[in-house]
């Protein structure tokens, strides 16, 4: 499910120019690396992050060369993290396309991810954009901290709601906030509006991740069944946290013990998914998602009505209503 065209309409020309600009940054003397980067370019996803950069820039002024630099940096660093994630998770496909590690092996995938990462850093240095480099690098560091915290907690299965919210703020929301903040900065916005765009991106990112976690409990796949993948990976997300908080100590220990011992057995996991639904965990998580959605809308209220502002609102709705 791609981003609706009405969201990209105000930045249609910019996104076309961006695709060419982005492809130019990936050129290498290595023939194999060029083949891999072409594979990446052909299988690009929703492009939500560069879309956010350009919309934020246009909302706060005019796009500039710095906007293209910011969007390219963010897309490259995002791609690098996905490639590395696929290696760690031994992912066979991404977006219906074979992953780099499937086609060329894990070693080549790690090296390709490193190439994307270093290329992103070089773009900022060559264009003399140290502030954008700092915005994005800070976000990547927080992402790593969030992922490490989640891994640590998944071993002990002791995630509270506060810890969960801090994890998703770091691993997802900070990078989306970097998109909107760098976009505003690239357009020459003042500090107040740069900060406003940062908070907008963070609230949007929180809503985005809660929606992502909810998808795991919804009947959105071809078989019409929830996947339960998060439970299989021992990830404790908000719907399950709600169930645990509203269970007796005996019930809670039984649920956690089942996840700890039998997370790879679907017949053991699906009953927990059903219990989460019965408990009201889905409704609770959705209410939290809408809280962050409303906070994101609040950050847009000071901007005058425009085609770009409407597109930004539509993007907030898209994030919380998507099915993939």
Secondary structure as UniProt FT lines:
FT   HELIX           5..8
FT   HELIX           9..11
FT   HELIX           12..25
FT   HELIX           31..42
FT   HELIX           48..59
FT   HELIX           65..89
FT   STRAND          93..94
FT   TURN            95..96
FT   STRAND          97..98
FT   HELIX           100..104
FT   HELIX           106..126
FT   TURN            127..128
FT   HELIX           130..156
FT   HELIX           161..168
FT   HELIX           169..173
FT   HELIX           174..186
FT   TURN            187..188
FT   HELIX           191..215
FT   TURN            216..217
FT   TURN            222..223
FT   HELIX           229..232
FT   TURN            233..234
FT   HELIX           238..245
FT   HELIX           249..262
FT   TURN            263..264
FT   HELIX           266..279
FT   HELIX           281..299
FT   TURN            300..302
FT   HELIX           307..321
//
